[in-house]
Amino acid sequence: MLDKLKEITDGNEESMKLYIQSYIKVMTARIETIQYALSQHDYEKVLSTLQKAKPLLTTMGYDDILRMVNHVEMGIKKNYARPMTKENTLSLIDDIQESINRLRDL
């Protein structure tokens, strides 16, 4: 876990800690924004929020979550069935929350 982050920070524990704290703070806020946007059926806001999350997911090395983000983005852009897109987005939120929880436990 966090191999990508170790690589980026050259294993500097203080830098890693700062990235982890930033991830927890930023992604918690992104989850809240996405949940609110979903409640308002504002899929453009969901899309823009997910796009803003991608660089941090990449930095942290969360490739599986990043693939799910891309999948949800494609669903929104291609205007797939909204119930399916919403279900996929809620699943993505669960995955992001799980990543936050794991980082808090470190």
N, C-alpha and C positions, 0 to 999 in steps of 0.2 A: 504494500500500500504506500502511496505517495512517492513512488520511485521517480516520477516526472518532476515533482517538486524538489526532491533531493538533488536531481540533476541540475535544475535551474538555479538552485541556491548553493550549489557545490557542497551540499550537506551542512551548510551553516544553520545551526539549530535556531538561532535568534531570528534569522530571516524566514526560516520555515514557520516559526511560531507566528510571525507577523502575517504571513500569507494565510495561515490557518485562521487566525482571528478575523482577518479581512473576509475570507470566504464565508465564515459563519455569519458575520454581520450582514454582508451584502446579499448572500443567498437567502437569509431569513427575510430580508426586506423584499427580495424578488418574489418569494413565495407568497407573501402577503399581497403584493401587487397583482400577481397572477390570479390568486383566489378571488380578489375583488373584481378584477376584470371578467373572470368567468361568471361571477354572480350577475354582472351587468350585460352579459353576452357580448362583451367587447373583445372580439378575437384579434383585432388589430393591436390592441394594447397587450394582449397575451403574446402576440408575435414579437412586438418591439421589445418587450421585457425579456423574452427568451433570447433574442438576438444580443441583447446587452450582457447576458449571462455567459455566453459562449467563450469569451476570452479567459474568464476565470476558471471555467470548467476545463478548458484546455491546459491552462497552467497547472492546475491541480492533478491533471492526468485522469480525469473521470470520463474516459472514452465511452463507456456504456451509457452514461447519462447524456453525453453529447450526441450519441446516435439517436437517443430517444427525443432529444430536443429537435434534431433535424427531421425526424419522423413527424413530430407534432407540427413543426413549421410547414412541412410539405402539405399536411392535411389542411392547415389554415389557408395557405396560398392557393391550393387547388380547390378550396371550398368543398372538401369532403363532408360527409354527413356530420352535422354538428354534434349529435350525441356521441358518435365515435371519437371525434376530436376532443370533446370534453372528457370522455373517459380516459383517453390516452394522456391528456394533460393532467388529470388527477393522479394517474399512475406515476407520471413524471414528478409531480410534486412530492409524492410519497418517497420516490427514489432520492430526490434532493434532500428531503428531510432526514432520511436515513443516513446520507453522507454527512450531514451536519451533526447528527447524533454520534456517529462514529468518531468524528473529529473532536467532539467535546469530551469523549471518553479517553482520549489519548493522554 
